[in-house]
Amino acid sequence: MRWDNLTEGPTDAALFGAETVTTRTFDTPEFRGVTFHEIRARSIVNRVPGASRMPFEWTVNPYRGCTHACVYCFARKTHSYLDLDTGLDFDSQIVVKINAPELLRRQLAARRWSGDHIAMGTNVDCYQRAEGRYRLMPGIIAALRDHANPFSILTKGTLILRDLDLLREAAAVTEVGISVSVGFTDQALWRTVEPGTPSPQRRLDVVRTLSEHGIDCGVLMAPVIPFLGDSPAALRATVRAIAEAGAGSVTPLVLHLRPGAREWFMAWLAEHHPHLVRRYERLYADGAYAPTWYQRRITGQVHELAEEFGIGPAARGAARRISPAPEPTPVPEVAPTQLTLL
């Protein structure tokens, strides 16, 4: 494996060397078949490439690979930088940056750091099942809270509720944006296309709980999957459920198929919906993104439904402050071999 050349992107500097990697496999039901590569990273705050479409400049990613196993995940390509495949390896070979909290705290304290917004969950989910064991996020959120550094989290994981008190404390001193990803509510589609994730309803329960505790939470309606989750009835059911969960906003995003994800998704499509293969080949003939006309149609439909149900698209940088500030929650020390059943 090219651990010495591991990068967050093709142009970034190496993050750690092979001598820092400890590989562990745990024979427990929740992690059976999963291998963890524990590493001590050299850097944890990563600059987003200038050519990226992302509306933020800095990210923190404590994990690489994801047991959510979403067949469409655009981050699959990053596993090829490790000489791992973008299919099963991405789902089961998980890189864990065990020093992420301490490294982030050190980088936030550096004079050169200007306190810019940091986005999390934008590559792989920081609240995937591995977080139940490694508990990196409490230390990360505490560091951001203590430096009053604005941040956002995007997740499909229900484990974020474990850190509710820390999120409230952070929101009292800085801008905090939370988004939960729910692209559809169809149970059959969920079980095949997002097999390692909590159900859409459980994710919407997260939205409801966060909102009830005063933390503004939006929904990224992603991905809207062509010909499987884009019918008027499916869109209406999803937006209605999002509104009923108390989401502050809904923002649709049509499925995009980058190299690495495209091959894996098309193989899944050929197995489960072979009659759609040719339609996808035509729809995505020009690249990773669906045609502009299609994206605009979906966006328009979702925005009309959102208005009908009393919600709208997310405002960039929107966050809610909570006051008065609660007493800080200490971050518990956790032995590195402790397991948490989710």
Residue pairs with C-beta under 8 A, 6 or more apart in sequence:
1 18
1 82
1 83
1 84
2 81
2 82
2 83
3 16
3 17
3 18
3 20
3 21
3 39
3 82
4 14
4 17
4 18
5 14
5 81
6 14
6 15
6 16
6 81
6 82
6 95
7 13
7 14
7 15
7 81
8 15
8 46
8 61
8 78
8 123
9 46
9 49
9 78
10 81
11 49
12 46
12 47
13 42
13 43
14 42
15 39
15 41
15 42
15 43
16 39
16 40
16 41
16 42
20 39
20 40
21 37
21 38
21 39
22 37
22 38
22 39
23 35
23 36
23 37
23 38
24 35
24 36
24 38
25 34
25 35
25 36
26 34
26 36
26 133
26 339
28 339
30 129
30 132
30 339
30 341
30 342
31 129
31 130
31 133
31 339
33 92
34 67
34 92
34 93
34 94
34 130
35 92
35 93
35 94
36 94
36 95
36 96
36 130
37 93
37 94
37 95
37 96
38 96
38 98
39 95
39 96
39 97
39 98
40 97
40 98
40 99
41 97
41 99
41 100
41 103
43 103
43 107
44 60
44 61
44 62
44 97
44 99
44 100
44 103
44 104
44 107
45 58
45 59
45 60
45 104
45 107
45 108
45 113
45 118
46 58
46 59
46 60
46 61
47 57
47 58
48 54
48 56
48 57
48 58
48 59
54 119
54 122
55 316
56 117
56 118
56 119
56 122
56 152
57 116
57 117
58 116
58 117
58 118
58 119
59 118
59 119
59 120
59 122
59 123
60 100
60 104
60 118
60 119
60 120
60 126
60 140
60 151
61 97
61 120
61 122
61 123
61 124
61 126
62 96
62 97
62 100
62 126
62 131
62 134
62 136
62 137
62 140
63 94
63 95
63 96
63 97
63 124
63 125
63 126
63 128
63 130
63 131
63 136
64 78
64 79
64 82
64 94
64 95
64 123
64 124
65 79
65 84
65 89
65 90
65 91
65 92
65 93
65 94
65 95
65 124
66 73
66 75
66 90
66 91
66 94
66 124
66 125
66 128
66 196
67 91
67 92
67 94
67 128
67 129
67 130
67 196
68 124
68 125
68 128
68 156
68 157
68 194
68 196
68 197
69 91
69 194
69 195
69 196
70 156
70 193
70 194
70 196
70 197
71 192
71 193
71 194
71 261
71 264
71 265
71 268
72 193
72 223
72 225
72 255
72 257
72 261
72 264
72 265
73 90
73 124
73 261
74 256
74 258
74 260
74 261
75 90
75 123
75 124
75 261
76 86
76 87
76 90
76 260
76 261
76 264
77 86
77 258
77 259
77 260
77 261
78 123
78 260
79 85
79 86
79 89
79 90
79 93
79 260
80 86
80 260
82 93
82 95
84 90
84 93
86 260
86 261
86 263
86 264
87 263
87 264
87 267
91 196
94 128
94 130
96 130
96 134
96 136
97 103
97 136
98 134
98 136
98 336
100 136
100 139
100 140
101 136
101 138
101 139
101 140
101 142
101 143
101 331
102 139
104 139
104 140
104 143
104 144
105 139
105 143
105 146
105 147
107 113
108 143
108 144
108 147
108 149
109 147
115 147
115 148
115 149
115 150
116 150
117 150
117 151
117 152
117 175
117 317
118 144
118 149
118 150
118 151
118 152
119 151
119 152
119 154
120 126
120 140
120 151
120 152
120 153
120 154
121 127
121 153
121 154
121 155
122 154
125 154
125 155
125 156
125 157
126 136
126 137
126 140
126 153
126 155
126 157
127 137
127 153
127 155
127 156
127 157
127 158
127 159
127 160
128 157
128 196
129 157
129 196
129 342
131 137
131 157
131 159
132 159
132 339
132 340
132 341
132 342
133 338
133 339
133 340
135 332
135 334
135 340
137 160
137 163
138 162
138 163
138 166
138 331
138 332
139 331
141 151
141 163
141 166
141 167
141 170
142 166
142 328
142 329
142 331
143 149
144 151
144 170
144 174
145 166
145 169
145 170
145 173
145 174
145 328
148 173
148 174
149 174
150 174
150 175
150 176
150 319
151 170
151 174
151 175
151 176
151 177
152 176
152 177
152 178
152 179
152 319
153 160
153 177
153 178
153 179
154 179
154 180
154 181
154 220
155 178
155 179
155 180
155 181
155 206
156 180
156 181
156 182
156 194
156 197
156 198
156 203
157 197
157 198
158 198
158 202
158 203
158 205
158 206
159 342
160 167
160 178
160 206
160 210
161 206
161 209
161 210
164 209
164 210
164 213
164 215
165 326
165 329
166 329
166 331
167 176
167 178
167 210
167 215
168 213
168 214
168 215
168 322
168 326
169 325
169 326
169 328
169 329
170 176
171 214
171 215
171 319
171 320
171 321
171 322
172 321
172 322
172 323
172 324
172 325
172 326
173 325
175 317
175 319
175 321
176 215
176 319
176 320
177 216
177 218
177 317
177 318
177 319
178 210
178 215
178 216
178 217
178 218
179 217
179 218
179 219
179 220
179 251
179 314
180 203
180 204
180 206
180 207
180 217
180 218
180 219
180 220
180 247
181 203
181 219
181 220
181 222
182 200
182 203
182 204
182 207
182 219
182 220
182 221
182 238
182 241
182 242
183 221
183 222
183 223
183 224
183 225
183 229
183 238
183 253
184 190
184 200
184 224
184 225
184 228
184 229
184 234
184 238
185 200
185 201
185 234
185 237
185 238
185 241
186 228
186 229
186 234
187 199
187 200
189 225
189 228
189 229
190 197
190 199
190 200
192 268
192 272
193 225
193 228
193 268
197 203
200 241
201 241
204 219
204 241
204 242
204 244
204 245
205 245
206 217
207 217
207 219
207 242
207 245
207 246
207 247
208 245
208 246
210 216
210 217
211 217
211 245
211 246
211 247
211 248
212 246
214 320
214 322
215 320
215 322
216 248
216 318
216 319
216 320
217 246
217 247
217 248
218 247
218 248
218 249
218 250
218 251
218 314
218 318
219 242
219 245
219 247
219 249
219 250
219 251
220 251
220 253
220 314
221 238
221 239
221 242
221 250
221 251
221 252
221 253
221 302
222 251
222 252
222 253
223 229
223 253
223 254
223 255
223 256
224 230
224 235
224 252
224 253
224 254
224 255
224 298
224 302
225 255
226 254
226 255
226 279
226 280
226 283
226 290
226 294
227 273
227 276
227 279
227 280
228 273
228 276
229 235
229 238
230 298
232 301
235 298
235 301
235 302
235 305
236 305
239 250
239 302
239 305
239 306
239 309
239 311
240 305
240 309
242 250
242 309
242 311
243 250
243 306
243 309
243 310
243 311
247 311
248 311
248 314
248 318
249 306
249 311
249 312
249 313
249 314
249 315
249 318
250 302
250 306
250 311
250 312
250 313
250 314
251 313
251 314
252 298
252 299
252 302
252 303
254 289
254 290
254 294
254 295
254 298
255 290
256 288
256 289
256 290
257 265
257 266
257 284
257 288
258 288
259 288
262 284
262 288
266 277
266 280
269 276
269 277
269 280
270 277
283 290
283 291
283 294
284 290
289 295
303 312
303 313
306 312
306 313
